[in-house]
Amino acid sequence: MKRLHLRTTMSLVFALLVAITVCLVSILSSTFINREFEEYVKLTQKKQADDLAESIGGHYDKSGGGFNIDYVHGMGMYALQDGFIIRLYDEDGKLLWDAENHDMALCHEMMDTITLRMQENRPELNGEFVTYSYDLEAGEKQTGKLEISYYTPYYMDENDFQFIHALNRILSLAGGVSLFVAVLLGVLLARRITKPISGVISATKKISEGDYGVIVDANLKERETYELAEAVNHMAASLKEQEYLRRQLTGDIAHELRTPVTNISSYMEMMIDDVMEPTQERLKSCYDELSRLSGLITDLERLESAESGRINLNKEDVELLSLSETILQGFETGIHEKNIDARVSGEETHICADRGRISQVIVNLLSNALKYTDENGKITISVKKQKYNAELVVEDTGIGISKEEQERVFERFYRTDKSRTRKTGGAGIGLSIAKAIVQAHGGTIHCESESGTGSRFIVTLPIS
C-alpha cells in the first residue's frame, strides 16, 4: 500500500478545506448580493412608478380644469424607454392619453424585449406585465386616474445584467486567486511543519540503528515540534546512557565474579595437583569465596525482583524510630572498630510498610555510611513525622559525593570511590536495592552531599 507523505496529505487537506470554504463563500456572497440587488431593483421600479404618478398628478391645471397633455406625452414616452406603459384617465374615466394608442409598435417591442430578456436570464420568476392604478388628486378633489404597467416582480435592463455578470466574474476570480494563494500557503505551512518531523524521523531511524549520538535541532518556534525534538534528544541521550550502563554492568558483573572464581579455581587446581594440602584453612578460604558469590547472586536477585515490580510487600504497622535503633545495635562491632559516634534521634513515627524491606533499606544506608566514614567520624539517623509522610535521614561525615555523581549513586554497581574493592566498597547495588524498595512503597529517596563533607540520604515514605 502506497502511503502519502504527511506534507502531501496536509497540503491536500488544507487545499480541500480552503476550496470548500471559498466555494461556500462565493456561492453565499453571489446569492446574497444577487438577492439584495434584485430587491433594490424592485424597490427602485416601485419608486419610479410612484414618482411618475406624482409628477403627472402635479401637472393638473386647476384653472383650466385639465391635464397638460403635452407634458403627459413627454413623460409617457420617456417612461416607455424605462419599461413603463402609462394610461391617463380624467375624473369621469375618459381616456386622455395611452402609450399603446400613441405608439403600439414601440410598446409591443419594448414589452417583448423585456419579457424575452427576463425569461432568458430569470426563467424561474415567471414574470409578466402587471398594471397598477394611481388615483390623482389636486387638494381634496380627484382629478383623474393613472394606470402604469410594468414587468413584475421586477425587471432589469442590459446594464443591470452586465453588472451582475461582472460581479459574479469578480467573485469567481477572487475565489480562484484565494484558492491558489491558500494552496500555496498550505504547501509552505505543511513544509514548515513537516520539516522538523522529517528531522525527527531521520534521527529515530539512526537511533534504531544504534547511533545514539544523533541530535535533533530543537531551535523551533512551535511548541509541539520543539517538545517533540526535545523528547527525541532526551530519548537518544537516555538510550546512550543505558547502553553505557549496560556495558558497564556487564563489565562490573564480570569483575565481581572473576576474583572469587579465580581464587577458587586456583586453590582447587593446586589441591588437585597435590601442590598444596587441602587444609581446613584453605577449604574455609574457598568457602568464603563461594559465600561472596552467593551473596552477590542474592543481591542481584533482590535487585531484579525490586526493579521488575515483582516485589511482594507484607505491610504492617512499623515504628521507624525504634526500628532504626534496633538496626543500629546490629552494627556495634563495626562502629566500635572505627570509633564512630553513631546515634538515632527524632520522634516516634508509624508507617504502614513491609518491616523486612524497610529494614533492608536502613541496613543498606547504614552499611554504606559505615563503609565510607573514616575513623572517629559521626553517623546520625534522624526520624521526623510530617503531615502526610515520614522522613528518615541517614547522615555521615564520610568522603562525600560530588554533585555530578549524586544521581548515579543509585545505579547498579556504581561506586564513587573507584579504588575500593568489594571487601571495602561492596558490589555497588545496595543503594539500587534501597531505591527500588522505597519506590515500591510509594516513597522517594535522594542524596545531598559534597565531596569531603559527608553525605545525607533522605528517605520519604507515606504514613498510610
NUVOZA-435157 format. One line per field, with one value per residue (C-alpha): x, y, z; residue in one letter; chain. Coordinates in steps of 0.5 Angstrom, whole numbers, plus 500, padded with zeros to 3 digits. Example, Ala and Ser with C-alpha at 12.3 -4.5 7.8 and 13.67 -1.06 7.14 Angstrom:
BEGIN
c1 c(525|527) $
c2 c(491|498) $
c3 c(516|514) $
type c(a|s) $
mol c(A|A) $
***
This chain:
BEGIN
c1 c(500|503|503|503|508|505|507|502|497|497|497|491|487|489|487|481|478|480|477|470|471|472|466|462|464|463|456|453|456|454|447|446|449|444|438|440|441|434|431|434|431|424|424|427|422|416|420|420|413|411|415|412|405|406|410|404|399|402|401|394|392|386|384|384|381|385|392|398|397|404|407|404|406|413|413|410|415|421|418|417|424|425|419|413|407|402|395|392|384|380|376|370|374|375|382|386|393|395|402|400|395|400|406|403|409|414|410|410|417|419|415|417|425|424|420|425|431|428|426|433|436|431|426|425|421|415|414|409|407|402|398|398|393|394|389|391|388|389|388|382|379|380|383|384|387|394|395|402|404|411|414|414|416|422|426|433|436|442|447|444|445|452|453|451|455|461|460|460|466|470|468|470|476|477|476|481|486|484|485|491|494|491|494|501|501|498|504|509|506|506|513|515|511|514|521|522|518|523|529|526|524|531|534|530|532|539|537|534|541|545|547|545|550|545|542|535|535|531|531|524|518|512|512|509|515|520|518|518|525|527|524|528|534|532|531|537|541|538|539|546|547|543|548|554|551|549|556|559|554|557|564|562|559|565|570|566|565|572|576|572|572|580|581|577|580|587|586|582|588|593|590|588|596|598|602|598|595|587|588|582|584|585|578|575|578|575|568|569|570|563|560|562|559|553|552|553|548|543|544|542|536|534|535|532|526|525|526|521|516|515|517|512|510|507|505|504|505|512|515|521|525|525|527|533|535|535|538|544|545|547|553|556|562|564|562|567|572|573|571|565|560|553|546|539|535|527|520|516|513|509|508|505|510|514|518|523|524|524|530|534|533|536|541|544|544|548|552|554|555|560|564|565|566|573|575|573|567|560|553|547|540|534|527|521|514|511|504|503|510|515|522|528|535|542|548|555|562|565|568|562|560|561|555|556|556|550|544|549|550|543|546|547|555|556|562|564|571|574|580|575|575|569|571|571|566|561|558|555|548|546|543|540|536|534|531|527|524|523|519|515|513|511|516|523|530|535|542|545|553|559|566|570|564|560|553|546|541|534|528|521|515|508|505|499) $
c2 c(500|507|512|519|524|528|534|532|530|536|540|536|537|544|546|542|546|552|550|548|555|559|556|557|564|565|562|565|572|571|569|575|580|578|578|584|587|585|587|594|594|592|598|603|601|602|609|611|609|613|619|618|618|624|628|627|629|635|638|638|645|647|654|650|644|639|636|638|633|635|634|628|626|627|624|618|617|618|613|608|608|605|600|604|604|609|611|617|618|624|624|621|615|618|616|622|619|612|610|604|608|613|608|601|598|601|599|592|592|594|589|583|585|586|579|576|578|576|569|568|571|569|564|562|568|567|575|579|586|588|594|599|604|611|616|623|629|636|638|634|634|627|630|623|616|614|607|604|598|595|588|585|582|586|587|589|592|590|594|591|584|586|589|582|578|583|582|574|574|578|574|568|571|573|566|563|567|566|559|559|563|559|552|556|558|551|548|553|551|544|544|548|544|537|539|538|532|529|531|527|521|521|522|516|512|513|511|505|503|504|511|515|521|524|531|534|541|544|551|551|557|552|549|542|541|544|539|533|535|535|529|525|528|526|519|519|521|516|511|513|513|506|503|506|503|496|495|498|493|487|489|490|483|480|484|482|475|474|475|469|465|466|464|458|455|457|453|447|446|447|442|437|437|436|443|444|440|441|444|447|454|453|450|455|461|457|457|465|466|462|466|472|469|467|474|477|473|474|482|481|477|482|488|484|483|490|493|489|491|483|485|483|488|485|491|492|498|500|505|508|511|504|500|505|504|496|496|501|496|491|495|496|492|496|502|501|499|505|509|512|517|514|515|516|522|524|522|516|515|510|508|502|498|492|491|487|491|498|494|493|500|502|497|499|506|505|500|505|510|506|504|511|514|515|513|518|520|521|518|520|517|522|521|526|526|530|532|526|523|520|523|518|521|518|523|521|525|521|522|525|525|530|534|530|523|524|522|516|513|509|506|499|497|505|506|514|511|507|505|501|493|489|488|495|498|493|491|497|495|497|504|501|496|501|506|500|498|506|507|500|503|510|514|517|517|522|524|531|531|535|532|531|534|527|525|526|520|523|518|520|515|516|515|511) $
c3 c(500|498|503|502|506|511|507|501|506|510|503|500|506|507|500|500|506|503|497|500|504|498|494|500|501|493|493|499|497|490|492|498|493|487|492|495|488|486|492|490|483|485|490|485|480|485|487|479|478|485|482|475|478|483|477|473|478|480|473|473|471|477|473|466|469|466|465|461|455|452|459|460|453|454|461|458|452|457|462|456|455|462|461|464|460|462|461|464|465|467|474|469|467|460|457|456|454|452|451|447|443|441|439|439|436|440|446|444|442|449|452|448|449|457|457|453|457|464|461|459|465|470|468|475|476|471|471|467|466|471|471|478|479|482|484|482|487|487|494|496|489|485|478|475|475|472|470|470|467|468|469|476|480|477|471|470|463|460|464|470|468|466|473|476|471|472|480|479|475|480|486|482|480|487|490|485|487|494|493|489|495|500|497|496|504|505|502|505|512|511|509|515|520|517|516|524|524|518|522|528|523|521|528|530|524|526|534|532|528|535|533|540|539|534|536|533|532|537|535|533|535|535|542|540|535|540|545|540|538|546|547|542|544|551|549|545|551|555|551|550|558|558|553|557|564|560|558|565|568|564|566|573|574|570|575|581|579|577|583|587|581|580|587|588|581|584|590|587|582|586|591|586|583|590|590|597|602|603|610|614|613|605|605|609|604|598|602|604|596|595|600|597|590|593|597|590|587|592|592|584|585|590|586|580|584|586|580|576|580|583|590|595|601|607|610|617|623|623|628|625|631|635|628|627|634|633|627|629|635|630|627|634|632|626|630|635|631|627|634|630|634|632|634|633|634|633|634|635|627|625|618|614|611|610|616|613|607|610|615|609|607|613|613|606|608|615|612|606|611|616|610|607|614|617|624|629|625|626|623|625|624|625|624|623|622|617|615|610|610|615|613|615|614|615|615|616|616|611|604|601|594|588|585|579|582|587|582|579|586|586|579|580|581|581|587|588|591|585|589|594|593|594|601|603|598|597|590|589|589|596|594|588|592|597|592|589|595|597|591|591|598|594|597|595|596|594|596|599|599|597|597|603|608|608|606|607|605|605|605|605|606|606|613|611) $
type c(m|k|r|l|h|l|r|t|t|m|s|l|v|f|a|l|l|v|a|i|t|v|c|l|v|s|i|l|s|s|t|f|i|n|r|e|f|e|e|y|v|k|l|t|q|k|k|q|a|d|d|l|a|e|s|i|g|g|h|y|d|k|s|g|g|g|f|n|i|d|y|v|h|g|m|g|m|y|a|l|q|d|g|f|i|i|r|l|y|d|e|d|g|k|l|l|w|d|a|e|n|h|d|m|a|l|c|h|e|m|m|d|t|i|t|l|r|m|q|e|n|r|p|e|l|n|g|e|f|v|t|y|s|y|d|l|e|a|g|e|k|q|t|g|k|l|e|i|s|y|y|t|p|y|y|m|d|e|n|d|f|q|f|i|h|a|l|n|r|i|l|s|l|a|g|g|v|s|l|f|v|a|v|l|l|g|v|l|l|a|r|r|i|t|k|p|i|s|g|v|i|s|a|t|k|k|i|s|e|g|d|y|g|v|i|v|d|a|n|l|k|e|r|e|t|y|e|l|a|e|a|v|n|h|m|a|a|s|l|k|e|q|e|y|l|r|r|q|l|t|g|d|i|a|h|e|l|r|t|p|v|t|n|i|s|s|y|m|e|m|m|i|d|d|v|m|e|p|t|q|e|r|l|k|s|c|y|d|e|l|s|r|l|s|g|l|i|t|d|l|e|r|l|e|s|a|e|s|g|r|i|n|l|n|k|e|d|v|e|l|l|s|l|s|e|t|i|l|q|g|f|e|t|g|i|h|e|k|n|i|d|a|r|v|s|g|e|e|t|h|i|c|a|d|r|g|r|i|s|q|v|i|v|n|l|l|s|n|a|l|k|y|t|d|e|n|g|k|i|t|i|s|v|k|k|q|k|y|n|a|e|l|v|v|e|d|t|g|i|g|i|s|k|e|e|q|e|r|v|f|e|r|f|y|r|t|d|k|s|r|t|r|k|t|g|g|a|g|i|g|l|s|i|a|k|a|i|v|q|a|h|g|g|t|i|h|c|e|s|e|s|g|t|g|s|r|f|i|v|t|l|p|i|s) $
mol c(A|A|A|A|A|A|A|A|A|A|A|A|A|A|A|A|A|A|A|A|A|A|A|A|A|A|A|A|A|A|A|A|A|A|A|A|A|A|A|A|A|A|A|A|A|A|A|A|A|A|A|A|A|A|A|A|A|A|A|A|A|A|A|A|A|A|A|A|A|A|A|A|A|A|A|A|A|A|A|A|A|A|A|A|A|A|A|A|A|A|A|A|A|A|A|A|A|A|A|A|A|A|A|A|A|A|A|A|A|A|A|A|A|A|A|A|A|A|A|A|A|A|A|A|A|A|A|A|A|A|A|A|A|A|A|A|A|A|A|A|A|A|A|A|A|A|A|A|A|A|A|A|A|A|A|A|A|A|A|A|A|A|A|A|A|A|A|A|A|A|A|A|A|A|A|A|A|A|A|A|A|A|A|A|A|A|A|A|A|A|A|A|A|A|A|A|A|A|A|A|A|A|A|A|A|A|A|A|A|A|A|A|A|A|A|A|A|A|A|A|A|A|A|A|A|A|A|A|A|A|A|A|A|A|A|A|A|A|A|A|A|A|A|A|A|A|A|A|A|A|A|A|A|A|A|A|A|A|A|A|A|A|A|A|A|A|A|A|A|A|A|A|A|A|A|A|A|A|A|A|A|A|A|A|A|A|A|A|A|A|A|A|A|A|A|A|A|A|A|A|A|A|A|A|A|A|A|A|A|A|A|A|A|A|A|A|A|A|A|A|A|A|A|A|A|A|A|A|A|A|A|A|A|A|A|A|A|A|A|A|A|A|A|A|A|A|A|A|A|A|A|A|A|A|A|A|A|A|A|A|A|A|A|A|A|A|A|A|A|A|A|A|A|A|A|A|A|A|A|A|A|A|A|A|A|A|A|A|A|A|A|A|A|A|A|A|A|A|A|A|A|A|A|A|A|A|A|A|A|A|A|A|A|A|A|A|A|A|A|A|A|A|A|A|A|A|A|A|A|A|A|A|A|A|A|A|A|A|A|A|A|A|A|A|A|A|A|A|A|A|A|A|A|A|A|A|A|A|A|A|A|A|A|A) $
***
